[in-house]
Amino acid sequence: MSNLDEIPQPNTDTLLKEYELCQKATQGLETTIWQTSGAMGIGLIGTLILVASHIKTEQPPWPVAALIGLSVFLTSLGWFFIARRWWSIQHAYFIRMRHIEERLGIYAVRYLYFLDNPAALVSGRLSAEHAAELGKRSTKRRVILPIHQRFGVQRVLSFLPVVIFMVWVLYVMWLIIG
């Protein structure tokens, strides 16, 4: 017999308290991600505006602009990797919330999981109507994209360092050529 078999199982009140703590933690991480992305965006765009807004004769030498651009790019890349870690932690909380929901027979987070993974709909757990609606919603398409977006903002924000890099490359090229 393993030690895990000897661990007492939490009661409903304990699971609900843990569920609430997970909800608060995921909301806190979401707030942190958006606040830092906003601050980073303003700071990174502001740096470009500050450097590039001078008249042509007052522009910094291209090596200085390239160094500033590289610093800005590395900062955005660093932020993105930190944000990815926060998303991973947030996702772990969602997994735990799903496990708690399974134990308690509730579905708030599991509905999102079912939309992301229609094959995970277990017959008998949901009414046939509810399962059909979730299955239909997860596969139905609008003009181009599915109604339910599985990957969210993480994929979009992954382009931020690339866009920043490209803008700074264009600016430095303009300094070199111009």
GIPE-V228878 format. One record per helix or strand of 3 or more residues. SS is the DSSP state (H for helix, E for strand). FROM is the first residue (numbers start at 1). TO is the last residue. If there is no record, write none. Layout:
BEGIN
ss: {SS | SS}
from: {FROM | FROM}
to: {TO | TO}
END
This chain:
BEGIN
ss: {H | H | H | H | H | H | H | H | H}
from: {3 | 12 | 56 | 62 | 108 | 118 | 128 | 153 | 160}
to: {6 | 52 | 58 | 104 | 116 | 120 | 139 | 157 | 177}
END
